[in-house]
């Protein structure tokens, strides 16, 4: 079976844990888009692992893990992750693959990202890691791919062309000295030698696996409402974070996808700028942020927190073709007197029951809530859905009913074993 796992909100839904669990049952795990602006956190025993590029399934012996062509790679970050795996005694030498078609984040991408954001009147909230400029070069057909590092002559010509243009922009627009060709050229050729053992035509590799009826898990980064097309533009990432991006970013045909699993928190969070209709008031928001440890795995940035938004989640189910739901961090709602679910918006006297595309509407809309009784913190964590407090079960059934998709997994803690399967 070929499964796509996708975030349903603004990212940070807890996909890393779900990927880690599902990885036990599949043969291949593939990251299909994004870059090191995303982080997946997995807790194994008393050890916490944070992955920015490598699929978190790498923790399971025997699993083949791939970085697909849709990902943009910062070589320095990838090398650091590989070193961390080695230092933790995890053998990946024969089971880690990098698509030869994946594009590389260059030093000028990171600087351009930061300088451009600094000049903006309306900040996007970029992580400044060069993701957007790298994808822009990909679309502008001047990007540098992993395979180019294997051919010094091709890489030389591409890099010279890029620096000729980019150094002019740096000097004239940003009063930045630009980049030295020889330094970047040598540095990246060295990266190419280090990555050579892992380079692969991953599209062929994965399609052969599919033909052999092996199980493939396609792992997305970020979330549906950070998607370049369907997200809250321009406060989005630069890639296709929806399930459709899984096919673009791996070379697996849409007709070979069997199931899409959606991951969302029992509440809502977002990082950076942009509208957020169900955001908590600041005092309660700070309380929930601290309770949920809502700080970015990649950047450490505090996340904004709010009530569950059924409009955006239902839109996400539709856009991604989601049939199964994993509800994460349910335990963070423990101990609240009341919980709320946003079921509509009010704007200029009108009731809106679809997620609006107009940023002004989204920014000024007032959420309409269904209020439900909360539940106490249980001393002993339940081992099954039936073991949850009746009010917690009622809340989950409310979400299931509104989203028209079946909840099959509920997380009540950060560890692997703190997961209920339905």
ABEGO torsion letter per residue (X at the ends): XBBBBBBABAEGAGAAAAAAAAAAABABBBBABEBAABBBBBBBEABBBBBAABBAAAABBGBBBBBBAABBBBAAAAAAAAAAAAAAGBBAAAABBBBAABBBBBAAAAAAAAAAAAABABBAGBAGAGAAAAAAAAAAGABBBAAAAABAAAAAAAAAAAAAAAAAAAAAAAGBAEBBAAAAAAAAAAAAAAAAAABBBAAAAAAAAAAAGBBBBBBBBEBAAABAAABBOABBBABBABAAAAAAAAGBBAAABABBBBBBBABBBBBEBEBBAABBBAAAAAAAAAAAGBBBAAAGBBBBBBBBBAAAAAAAAAAAGBABBBBBGAAAABGBABBBBBABBBBGGBBBABBBABAAAAAABBBBBBBBBBBBBBABBBABAAABBAAAAAAAAAAAAAAGBBBABBBAEABAABBBBX
